[in-house]
Amino acid sequence: MIESTKRMKEGQYPRPIQVNSKDEVGQLISHFNDLVKQLKDTQQHREELILDLSHEFRTPLTNLKGYLGALKDGVISGSKNVSIPS
C-alpha cells in the first residue's frame, strides 16, 4: 500500500492491491482500491470534458476567424451599424 500511495503522489494510478483478508487491514485496502478507481475515473471524465469543451469552442472561433479574415481581405463587406443583442 505504501508503494501504491507513492505512485499516486507521483501522479500515477497504481494497480489494485490484492486483498487477502476481511479484517480492518483488508477493508482499508479494499477502500483504497475503490478510491484509486474513483480518482482514475474522475480524471478520465475531466479529460473527456476538456476535449468536448475545446471542440465546442473551436468551431465558432474558427467561423469567426474566417469571417474576420474575409472582412480584412475585402472579400466581404460589413456594416458599420451593427447592434449587438444583450
N, CA, C and O atoms as CSV, one atom per row, in Angstrom:
chain,resi,resn,atom,element,x,y,z
A,1,MET,N,N,0.827,-1.180,0.000
A,1,MET,CA,C,0.000,0.000,0.000
A,1,MET,C,C,0.881,1.256,0.000
A,1,MET,O,O,0.516,2.271,-0.594
A,2,ILE,N,N,2.019,1.187,0.654
A,2,ILE,CA,C,2.923,2.336,0.669
A,2,ILE,C,C,3.414,2.649,-0.742
A,2,ILE,O,O,3.446,3.812,-1.144
A,3,GLU,N,N,3.797,1.613,-1.497
A,3,GLU,CA,C,4.255,1.822,-2.877
A,3,GLU,C,C,3.131,2.419,-3.735
A,3,GLU,O,O,3.383,3.281,-4.577
A,4,SER,N,N,1.917,1.967,-3.524
A,4,SER,CA,C,0.781,2.499,-4.282
A,4,SER,C,C,0.544,3.974,-3.973
A,4,SER,O,O,0.289,4.765,-4.881
A,5,THR,N,N,0.628,4.346,-2.701
A,5,THR,CA,C,0.443,5.762,-2.351
A,5,THR,C,C,1.582,6.615,-2.898
A,5,THR,O,O,1.365,7.767,-3.275
A,6,LYS,N,N,2.793,6.063,-2.945
A,6,LYS,CA,C,3.906,6.798,-3.551
A,6,LYS,C,C,3.648,7.039,-5.037
A,6,LYS,O,O,3.923,8.121,-5.555
A,7,ARG,N,N,3.121,6.024,-5.714
A,7,ARG,CA,C,2.809,6.179,-7.143
A,7,ARG,C,C,1.738,7.238,-7.351
A,7,ARG,O,O,1.823,8.047,-8.275
A,8,MET,N,N,0.725,7.228,-6.482
A,8,MET,CA,C,-0.332,8.235,-6.601
A,8,MET,C,C,0.234,9.632,-6.384
A,8,MET,O,O,-0.171,10.578,-7.059
A,9,LYS,N,N,1.170,9.766,-5.445
A,9,LYS,CA,C,1.798,11.051,-5.190
A,9,LYS,C,C,2.535,11.546,-6.426
A,9,LYS,O,O,2.630,12.753,-6.650
A,10,GLU,N,N,3.056,10.626,-7.227
A,10,GLU,CA,C,3.760,10.964,-8.465
A,10,GLU,C,C,2.804,11.167,-9.638
A,10,GLU,O,O,3.243,11.439,-10.756
A,11,GLY,N,N,1.503,11.036,-9.391
A,11,GLY,CA,C,0.516,11.266,-10.446
A,11,GLY,C,C,0.142,10.034,-11.236
A,11,GLY,O,O,-0.511,10.139,-12.275
A,12,GLN,N,N,0.541,8.867,-10.764
A,12,GLN,CA,C,0.205,7.617,-11.447
A,12,GLN,C,C,-0.916,6.919,-10.685
A,12,GLN,O,O,-1.100,7.138,-9.488
A,13,TYR,N,N,-1.648,6.089,-11.383
A,13,TYR,CA,C,-2.692,5.298,-10.748
A,13,TYR,C,C,-2.209,3.853,-10.646
A,13,TYR,O,O,-2.044,3.176,-11.661
A,14,PRO,N,N,-1.984,3.385,-9.424
A,14,PRO,CA,C,-1.458,2.028,-9.249
A,14,PRO,C,C,-2.513,0.965,-9.544
A,14,PRO,O,O,-3.713,1.235,-9.531
A,15,ARG,N,N,-2.045,-0.224,-9.806
A,15,ARG,CA,C,-2.946,-1.362,-9.969
A,15,ARG,C,C,-3.607,-1.657,-8.632
A,15,ARG,O,O,-3.052,-1.339,-7.580
A,16,PRO,N,N,-4.794,-2.265,-8.666
A,16,PRO,CA,C,-5.440,-2.622,-7.401
A,16,PRO,C,C,-4.559,-3.571,-6.579
A,16,PRO,O,O,-3.880,-4.445,-7.117
A,17,ILE,N,N,-4.595,-3.372,-5.295
A,17,ILE,CA,C,-3.851,-4.223,-4.372
A,17,ILE,C,C,-4.719,-5.431,-4.063
A,17,ILE,O,O,-5.912,-5.298,-3.788
A,18,GLN,N,N,-4.116,-6.597,-4.110
A,18,GLN,CA,C,-4.868,-7.822,-3.822
A,18,GLN,C,C,-5.212,-7.863,-2.336
A,18,GLN,O,O,-4.359,-7.644,-1.475
A,19,VAL,N,N,-6.486,-8.151,-2.058
A,19,VAL,CA,C,-6.961,-8.221,-0.678
A,19,VAL,C,C,-7.027,-9.684,-0.267
A,19,VAL,O,O,-7.690,-10.488,-0.922
A,20,ASN,N,N,-6.334,-10.032,0.826
A,20,ASN,CA,C,-6.291,-11.420,1.281
A,20,ASN,C,C,-7.024,-11.644,2.593
A,20,ASN,O,O,-7.108,-12.775,3.072
A,21,SER,N,N,-7.551,-10.585,3.175
A,21,SER,CA,C,-8.237,-10.752,4.450
A,21,SER,C,C,-9.456,-9.845,4.515
A,21,SER,O,O,-9.601,-8.916,3.719
A,22,LYS,N,N,-10.321,-10.127,5.468
A,22,LYS,CA,C,-11.527,-9.322,5.645
A,22,LYS,C,C,-11.470,-8.513,6.937
A,22,LYS,O,O,-12.473,-7.935,7.356
A,23,ASP,N,N,-10.305,-8.471,7.563
A,23,ASP,CA,C,-10.159,-7.687,8.788
A,23,ASP,C,C,-10.041,-6.210,8.433
A,23,ASP,O,O,-10.268,-5.830,7.285
A,24,GLU,N,N,-9.691,-5.384,9.394
A,24,GLU,CA,C,-9.609,-3.946,9.167
A,24,GLU,C,C,-8.590,-3.579,8.094
A,24,GLU,O,O,-8.819,-2.663,7.305
A,25,VAL,N,N,-7.482,-4.282,8.063
A,25,VAL,CA,C,-6.460,-4.005,7.039
A,25,VAL,C,C,-7.008,-4.358,5.655
A,25,VAL,O,O,-6.808,-3.609,4.698
A,26,GLY,N,N,-7.691,-5.485,5.549
A,26,GLY,CA,C,-8.299,-5.878,4.281
A,26,GLY,C,C,-9.343,-4.876,3.833
A,26,GLY,O,O,-9.425,-4.548,2.649
A,27,GLN,N,N,-10.149,-4.381,4.778
A,27,GLN,CA,C,-11.157,-3.371,4.449
A,27,GLN,C,C,-10.501,-2.075,4.009
A,27,GLN,O,O,-10.969,-1.421,3.077
A,28,LEU,N,N,-9.418,-1.701,4.681
A,28,LEU,CA,C,-8.686,-0.490,4.301
A,28,LEU,C,C,-8.152,-0.608,2.880
A,28,LEU,O,O,-8.266,0.329,2.090
A,29,ILE,N,N,-7.575,-1.750,2.557
A,29,ILE,CA,C,-7.049,-1.970,1.199
A,29,ILE,C,C,-8.173,-1.928,0.186
A,29,ILE,O,O,-8.022,-1.346,-0.888
A,30,SER,N,N,-9.300,-2.540,0.518
A,30,SER,CA,C,-10.445,-2.538,-0.393
A,30,SER,C,C,-10.946,-1.113,-0.645
A,30,SER,O,O,-11.231,-0.741,-1.784
A,31,HIS,N,N,-11.049,-0.325,0.420
A,31,HIS,CA,C,-11.479,1.074,0.264
A,31,HIS,C,C,-10.440,1.890,-0.502
A,31,HIS,O,O,-10.792,2.774,-1.284
A,32,PHE,N,N,-9.169,1.594,-0.276
A,32,PHE,CA,C,-8.104,2.282,-1.009
A,32,PHE,C,C,-8.217,1.978,-2.507
A,32,PHE,O,O,-8.100,2.877,-3.339
A,33,ASN,N,N,-8.445,0.699,-2.842
A,33,ASN,CA,C,-8.619,0.320,-4.250
A,33,ASN,C,C,-9.801,1.061,-4.868
A,33,ASN,O,O,-9.718,1.543,-5.998
A,34,ASP,N,N,-10.910,1.150,-4.112
A,34,ASP,CA,C,-12.089,1.873,-4.607
A,34,ASP,C,C,-11.762,3.348,-4.840
A,34,ASP,O,O,-12.185,3.931,-5.838
A,35,LEU,N,N,-11.016,3.944,-3.924
A,35,LEU,CA,C,-10.634,5.350,-4.045
A,35,LEU,C,C,-9.775,5.580,-5.283
A,35,LEU,O,O,-9.992,6.537,-6.027
A,36,VAL,N,N,-8.814,4.716,-5.498
A,36,VAL,CA,C,-7.943,4.842,-6.674
A,36,VAL,C,C,-8.777,4.752,-7.951
A,36,VAL,O,O,-8.580,5.541,-8.875
A,37,LYS,N,N,-9.702,3.800,-8.008
A,37,LYS,CA,C,-10.553,3.655,-9.189
A,37,LYS,C,C,-11.413,4.896,-9.397
A,37,LYS,O,O,-11.561,5.372,-10.523
A,38,GLN,N,N,-11.976,5.419,-8.317
A,38,GLN,CA,C,-12.811,6.608,-8.423
A,38,GLN,C,C,-12.005,7.811,-8.900
A,38,GLN,O,O,-12.478,8.573,-9.743
A,39,LEU,N,N,-10.806,7.990,-8.378
A,39,LEU,CA,C,-9.952,9.089,-8.817
A,39,LEU,C,C,-9.567,8.956,-10.289
A,39,LEU,O,O,-9.555,9.939,-11.031
A,40,LYS,N,N,-9.258,7.741,-10.696
A,40,LYS,CA,C,-8.900,7.485,-12.098
A,40,LYS,C,C,-10.084,7.775,-13.014
A,40,LYS,O,O,-9.920,8.400,-14.061
A,41,ASP,N,N,-11.275,7.326,-12.626
A,41,ASP,CA,C,-12.479,7.584,-13.426
A,41,ASP,C,C,-12.773,9.079,-13.505
A,41,ASP,O,O,-13.131,9.590,-14.566
A,42,THR,N,N,-12.622,9.782,-12.377
A,42,THR,CA,C,-12.866,11.223,-12.355
A,42,THR,C,C,-11.895,11.945,-13.279
A,42,THR,O,O,-12.291,12.852,-14.012
A,43,GLN,N,N,-10.637,11.549,-13.249
A,43,GLN,CA,C,-9.641,12.161,-14.135
A,43,GLN,C,C,-9.987,11.915,-15.599
A,43,GLN,O,O,-9.852,12.813,-16.430
A,44,GLN,N,N,-10.432,10.706,-15.916
A,44,GLN,CA,C,-10.808,10.388,-17.293
A,44,GLN,C,C,-12.003,11.233,-17.729
A,44,GLN,O,O,-12.023,11.747,-18.848
A,45,HIS,N,N,-12.997,11.381,-16.857
A,45,HIS,CA,C,-14.167,12.213,-17.189
A,45,HIS,C,C,-13.762,13.674,-17.376
A,45,HIS,O,O,-14.281,14.363,-18.255
A,46,ARG,N,N,-12.842,14.133,-16.553
A,46,ARG,CA,C,-12.366,15.512,-16.662
A,46,ARG,C,C,-11.680,15.736,-18.010
A,46,ARG,O,O,-11.912,16.750,-18.668
A,47,GLU,N,N,-10.837,14.787,-18.417
A,47,GLU,CA,C,-10.140,14.913,-19.704
A,47,GLU,C,C,-11.129,14.894,-20.865
A,47,GLU,O,O,-10.969,15.640,-21.830
A,48,GLU,N,N,-12.159,14.037,-20.773
A,48,GLU,CA,C,-13.179,13.988,-21.822
A,48,GLU,C,C,-13.954,15.298,-21.887
A,48,GLU,O,O,-14.265,15.783,-22.975
A,49,LEU,N,N,-14.266,15.873,-20.728
A,49,LEU,CA,C,-14.983,17.142,-20.686
A,49,LEU,C,C,-14.159,18.253,-21.327
A,49,LEU,O,O,-14.689,19.061,-22.089
A,50,ILE,N,N,-12.871,18.293,-21.022
A,50,ILE,CA,C,-11.999,19.316,-21.600
A,50,ILE,C,C,-11.928,19.164,-23.120
A,50,ILE,O,O,-11.959,20.160,-23.844
A,51,LEU,N,N,-11.833,17.926,-23.606
A,51,LEU,CA,C,-11.814,17.704,-25.054
A,51,LEU,C,C,-13.122,18.154,-25.697
A,51,LEU,O,O,-13.117,18.785,-26.753
A,52,ASP,N,N,-14.243,17.824,-25.053
A,52,ASP,CA,C,-15.551,18.232,-25.580
A,52,ASP,C,C,-15.699,19.746,-25.599
A,52,ASP,O,O,-16.166,20.318,-26.583
A,53,LEU,N,N,-15.299,20.391,-24.509
A,53,LEU,CA,C,-15.415,21.852,-24.438
A,53,LEU,C,C,-14.514,22.537,-25.460
A,53,LEU,O,O,-14.920,23.506,-26.101
A,54,SER,N,N,-13.301,22.034,-25.609
A,54,SER,CA,C,-12.396,22.661,-26.576
A,54,SER,C,C,-12.939,22.508,-27.992
A,54,SER,O,O,-12.782,23.408,-28.818
A,55,HIS,N,N,-13.575,21.377,-28.276
A,55,HIS,CA,C,-14.187,21.190,-29.596
A,55,HIS,C,C,-15.353,22.160,-29.778
A,55,HIS,O,O,-15.508,22.753,-30.846
A,56,GLU,N,N,-16.171,22.323,-28.742
A,56,GLU,CA,C,-17.326,23.216,-28.833
A,56,GLU,C,C,-16.903,24.672,-29.037
A,56,GLU,O,O,-17.593,25.422,-29.728
A,57,PHE,N,N,-15.790,25.074,-28.452
A,57,PHE,CA,C,-15.297,26.437,-28.635
A,57,PHE,C,C,-14.588,26.616,-29.966
A,57,PHE,O,O,-14.649,27.687,-30.570
A,58,ARG,N,N,-13.916,25.571,-30.421
A,58,ARG,CA,C,-13.105,25.669,-31.628
A,58,ARG,C,C,-13.956,25.989,-32.853
A,58,ARG,O,O,-13.550,26.803,-33.683
A,59,THR,N,N,-15.106,25.379,-32.983
A,59,THR,CA,C,-15.933,25.568,-34.177
A,59,THR,C,C,-16.388,27.021,-34.346
A,59,THR,O,O,-16.157,27.592,-35.411
A,60,PRO,N,N,-17.023,27.643,-33.350
A,60,PRO,CA,C,-17.419,29.042,-33.562
A,60,PRO,C,C,-16.235,29.988,-33.698
A,60,PRO,O,O,-16.309,30.976,-34.428
A,61,LEU,N,N,-15.141,29.692,-32.997
A,61,LEU,CA,C,-13.965,30.553,-33.133
A,61,LEU,C,C,-13.364,30.456,-34.530
A,61,LEU,O,O,-12.887,31.454,-35.072
A,62,THR,N,N,-13.384,29.271,-35.110
A,62,THR,CA,C,-12.890,29.102,-36.482
A,62,THR,C,C,-13.783,29.868,-37.456
A,62,THR,O,O,-13.288,30.514,-38.379
A,63,ASN,N,N,-15.094,29.794,-37.249
A,63,ASN,CA,C,-16.021,30.550,-38.104
A,63,ASN,C,C,-15.776,32.050,-37.981
A,63,ASN,O,O,-15.744,32.759,-38.986
A,64,LEU,N,N,-15.606,32.529,-36.764
A,64,LEU,CA,C,-15.359,33.946,-36.534
A,64,LEU,C,C,-14.045,34.382,-37.169
A,64,LEU,O,O,-13.965,35.451,-37.774
A,65,LYS,N,N,-13.023,33.556,-37.029
A,65,LYS,CA,C,-11.717,33.869,-37.616
A,65,LYS,C,C,-11.833,33.975,-39.142
A,65,LYS,O,O,-11.265,34.882,-39.750
A,66,GLY,N,N,-12.566,33.046,-39.752
A,66,GLY,CA,C,-12.751,33.096,-41.198
A,66,GLY,C,C,-13.520,34.336,-41.636
A,66,GLY,O,O,-13.185,34.956,-42.645
A,67,TYR,N,N,-14.553,34.695,-40.873
A,67,TYR,CA,C,-15.351,35.881,-41.193
A,67,TYR,C,C,-14.506,37.139,-41.067
A,67,TYR,O,O,-14.551,38.009,-41.937
A,68,LEU,N,N,-13.728,37.243,-39.978
A,68,LEU,CA,C,-12.890,38.426,-39.784
A,68,LEU,C,C,-11.790,38.509,-40.837
A,68,LEU,O,O,-11.434,39.600,-41.282
A,69,GLY,N,N,-11.255,37.366,-41.233
A,69,GLY,CA,C,-10.256,37.355,-42.302
A,69,GLY,C,C,-10.845,37.818,-43.626
A,69,GLY,O,O,-10.208,38.556,-44.377
A,70,ALA,N,N,-12.070,37.377,-43.906
A,70,ALA,CA,C,-12.735,37.802,-45.145
A,70,ALA,C,C,-13.029,39.297,-45.114
A,70,ALA,O,O,-12.910,39.972,-46.137
A,71,LEU,N,N,-13.411,39.819,-43.953
A,71,LEU,CA,C,-13.621,41.264,-43.826
A,71,LEU,C,C,-12.325,42.024,-44.065
A,71,LEU,O,O,-12.296,43.018,-44.791
A,72,LYS,N,N,-11.259,41.543,-43.446
A,72,LYS,CA,C,-9.952,42.197,-43.560
A,72,LYS,C,C,-9.458,42.201,-44.998
A,72,LYS,O,O,-8.918,43.204,-45.466
A,73,ASP,N,N,-9.638,41.085,-45.706
A,73,ASP,CA,C,-9.153,40.964,-47.080
A,73,ASP,C,C,-10.089,41.606,-48.100
A,73,ASP,O,O,-9.774,41.636,-49.289
A,74,GLY,N,N,-11.227,42.116,-47.656
A,74,GLY,CA,C,-12.168,42.762,-48.558
A,74,GLY,C,C,-13.006,41.789,-49.368
A,74,GLY,O,O,-13.670,42.195,-50.322
A,75,VAL,N,N,-12.990,40.512,-49.008
A,75,VAL,CA,C,-13.792,39.515,-49.712
A,75,VAL,C,C,-15.274,39.776,-49.457
A,75,VAL,O,O,-16.107,39.588,-50.343
A,76,ILE,N,N,-15.587,40.203,-48.262
A,76,ILE,CA,C,-16.950,40.594,-47.917
A,76,ILE,C,C,-16.899,41.953,-47.254
A,76,ILE,O,O,-15.853,42.374,-46.760
A,77,SER,N,N,-18.026,42.636,-47.244
A,77,SER,CA,C,-18.066,43.933,-46.578
A,77,SER,C,C,-19.023,43.830,-45.399
A,77,SER,O,O,-20.013,43.100,-45.431
A,78,GLY,N,N,-18.699,44.574,-44.375
A,78,GLY,CA,C,-19.514,44.548,-43.178
A,78,GLY,C,C,-20.279,45.839,-43.034
A,78,GLY,O,O,-20.038,46.805,-43.759
A,79,SER,N,N,-21.190,45.850,-42.110
A,79,SER,CA,C,-21.986,47.021,-41.826
A,79,SER,C,C,-21.408,47.715,-40.605
A,79,SER,O,O,-21.032,47.068,-39.627
A,80,LYS,N,N,-21.340,49.048,-40.672
A,80,LYS,CA,C,-20.825,49.792,-39.524
A,80,LYS,C,C,-21.890,49.955,-38.450
A,80,LYS,O,O,-21.567,50.260,-37.302
A,81,ASN,N,N,-23.138,49.760,-38.803
A,81,ASN,CA,C,-24.248,49.921,-37.853
A,81,ASN,C,C,-24.748,48.566,-37.384
A,81,ASN,O,O,-25.848,48.137,-37.732
A,82,VAL,N,N,-23.950,47.925,-36.617
A,82,VAL,CA,C,-24.302,46.598,-36.116
A,82,VAL,C,C,-24.741,46.734,-34.665
A,82,VAL,O,O,-24.043,47.327,-33.844
A,83,SER,N,N,-25.903,46.178,-34.365
A,83,SER,CA,C,-26.339,46.182,-32.961
A,83,SER,C,C,-26.053,44.795,-32.385
A,83,SER,O,O,-26.297,43.765,-33.012
A,84,ILE,N,N,-25.536,44.820,-31.190
A,84,ILE,CA,C,-25.195,43.567,-30.511
A,84,ILE,C,C,-26.313,43.253,-29.529
A,84,ILE,O,O,-26.604,44.055,-28.642
A,85,PRO,N,N,-26.942,42.088,-29.683
A,85,PRO,CA,C,-28.022,41.746,-28.754
A,85,PRO,C,C,-27.478,41.534,-27.334
A,85,PRO,O,O,-26.372,41.033,-27.136
A,86,SER,N,N,-28.285,41.928,-26.378
A,86,SER,CA,C,-27.840,41.749,-24.999
A,86,SER,C,C,-28.475,40.548,-24.346
A,86,SER,O,O,-28.201,40.262,-23.180
